[in-house]
Structures are given as C-alpha cells and as structure tokens.
Amino acid sequence: MPLKITHRNEDEVPAFVGCRRVQEDLEALKSEMRRLAPGMVLQIETDGPKAVRSAKMLVSRAAKQLDGRWQHWNVGTTVFAKPAEAVRRRAGRPRKTTTA
C-alpha cells in the first residue's frame, strides 16, 4: 500500500506532546539522583516489564547528563539504581605488546 502524504497547515493538526512526559520524568529522576544520600539506593516502581526497560534507559540517560556512572538493576517490576563505584585501575607497568 503506497503512502499517502499531504501538506497541512500547522494550525490544522494536533500539537506534538509526546516527549513532554519523558522530559518531566527525566528531570524528576535527575533531581532525585542529585539528592540521594551516600549509602542509599533509588527504588523506582514501574507498571510492568516494558516500563522496566524504560526506567533503566531513563537512569542511564540521567546519569550521562549528570556526568556520572550509575548501576541499575531490577527485581520484577522494581528498578533499583545507585552511583557506581569508582573504577579501580591496576598499578604497575603497562603491558608489553609483542609485534611480529
């Protein structure tokens, strides 16, 4: 079935409101992430299995915007998130690579 494409005046079509809710959720999550006390974990209740994936994506996006690393996991439909521990680097000499 070919696509039927027409041009409409902007006033004649419904306004786009799709991402407003995502932005509100993202800002609320970033606010909670900023206020999280040391040793505490965020607990996010979701509606179902599909919402778990969305919540984890929001945690990742918020952490990236806050320039931090966060761990997130779920148990059933509940998502948990906490700041990731600092990556420990092994001290010592760098490994030698062999070239043929």
N, C-alpha and C positions, 0 to 999 in steps of 0.2 A: 504494500500500500504506500503510495508516494506521500510525502509530507505536504501539507497544505500550509503555506507560510503567507501571512499578510502583515501589513504595517498598520499599526494603530497609534492614535494619539495617546500620550502618556496619561492624560486625564480620563481616558475611557477604560483603562484597565485597573484591576486591583493593585494596591501598593504592595511592595515586597516587604514582608515582616519575618521571613524565615529565620534569619540569623540573629534576630534580636534576643531570643530566649537563650541561645547558646552563649552570646556575649554576656548576658546577665549572669548565667551560671558560671561562666569563666571568671568574671570579676568577683563573684561571691566566693568562689573557691580560692582565688589568689588572696583575697582578704583573710580567709581562714588559715591559709598556709603561712601568711606573714605573722599571724597571731599565735601560731602553735608553739607551746612551751616545750623546752627541751625534755626529752624522755616521753613525750606524748605522741599519739598516733591519731590521724584523722580517720573517722569512720563515716562512710558515705553509704546510705541506704538507697538502693535502686529498685525500680519496678519489676525488673525481670532480667533474663540473660542478655538480651540485646542492650539493655541500659547499662549493664556491667562494662561492656566494651566501650560505650560512650563515656562513661565516668573515668575509665582508665585513660582514654585519649585526652580528656579534659585535664587530668592530673599531669600528664606528660606535657601538654601544651602550656599549662600554667607554670610548671617548673621551668620550662625553657624560657618563658617570658620573664621569670624572676631570676634568671641566670643561676639556677641551682639544679642539683640532681636529686631526684626523689625515687624511692622504691614504692611500688604499688602491687597489691595482690588482692585476690578476692576469695571469699568463702561463701559459697552460694551466691546470693544476690547482694551481698555486702562487700564493698570495696574498702580496703584499708590503704593508707598512704603515710609515709614518713620520710624525712630527709635521709638521703643515702649517706653512708659513712664515707669518709674521705678515702680515696684510692691510695693504698699503700704501695709505694714503689720500693723495689728491692735495691738496697745499697750495694755498691761494688762496681767493679769494672764492667763496661759494656761487653756483650758477647762478641767474639770474633767471628766474622763470616769467612767462609772458605770460598775462594774463587778458583775456577779451573782454568 
